[in-house]
């Protein structure tokens, strides 16, 4: 899973129009759409939503972030 996220991050970062790439990912991937909806439902701040979800799941968010480095 971390590999997929890293690949998505690279794709968005290297795109000429990152917003367009994100929109395409959201429209074509139900999991991405669900993630965006979760962020929006929890104040719109991706960082805060990530930490909240990690807390709800009982997961250390820093361990997830470290695996992406």
PLY file of the C-alpha trace (Angstrom):
ply
format ascii 1.0
element vertex 69
property float x
property float y
property float z
element edge 68
property int vertex1
property int vertex2
end_header
0.00 0.00 0.00
2.80 2.43 0.84
4.18 1.79 -2.64
0.90 2.85 -4.24
0.77 6.02 -2.17
4.36 6.87 -3.04
3.62 6.33 -6.72
0.55 8.58 -6.53
2.54 11.26 -4.71
5.25 11.20 -7.41
2.68 11.33 -10.20
0.96 14.37 -8.70
4.24 16.14 -7.92
5.57 15.65 -11.45
2.37 16.66 -13.22
2.14 19.96 -15.05
-1.32 20.40 -13.56
-1.40 18.61 -10.19
-4.99 19.65 -9.46
-6.19 18.06 -12.70
-4.37 14.81 -11.83
-5.93 14.80 -8.35
-9.38 15.38 -9.83
-8.88 12.48 -12.25
-7.76 10.21 -9.39
-10.76 11.20 -7.29
-13.19 10.61 -10.15
-11.71 7.25 -11.15
-10.91 5.77 -7.73
-13.67 5.19 -5.17
-11.12 5.04 -2.32
-9.71 8.44 -3.25
-13.22 9.86 -3.41
-13.98 8.40 0.01
-10.77 9.94 1.41
-11.67 13.38 0.06
-15.20 13.09 1.45
-13.78 12.13 4.86
-11.46 15.14 4.82
-14.32 17.46 3.89
-16.59 15.99 6.57
-13.88 16.57 9.19
-13.12 20.24 8.71
-11.37 20.19 5.34
-7.83 19.96 6.73
-6.16 16.79 5.39
-3.57 16.66 8.19
-6.16 16.96 10.94
-8.43 14.40 9.25
-5.51 11.97 8.89
-4.58 12.25 12.56
-8.23 11.90 13.60
-8.69 8.76 11.51
-5.45 7.28 12.83
-6.67 7.91 16.39
-10.04 6.32 15.61
-8.29 3.25 14.20
-5.80 3.05 17.07
-2.84 3.50 14.75
0.27 5.60 15.33
0.12 8.21 12.53
3.87 8.84 12.71
4.59 5.20 11.85
2.47 5.56 8.71
4.18 8.81 7.74
7.62 7.31 8.34
6.79 4.41 6.02
6.18 6.93 3.22
9.61 8.52 3.51
0 1
1 2
2 3
3 4
4 5
5 6
6 7
7 8
8 9
9 10
10 11
11 12
12 13
13 14
14 15
15 16
16 17
17 18
18 19
19 20
20 21
21 22
22 23
23 24
24 25
25 26
26 27
27 28
28 29
29 30
30 31
31 32
32 33
33 34
34 35
35 36
36 37
37 38
38 39
39 40
40 41
41 42
42 43
43 44
44 45
45 46
46 47
47 48
48 49
49 50
50 51
51 52
52 53
53 54
54 55
55 56
56 57
57 58
58 59
59 60
60 61
61 62
62 63
63 64
64 65
65 66
66 67
67 68
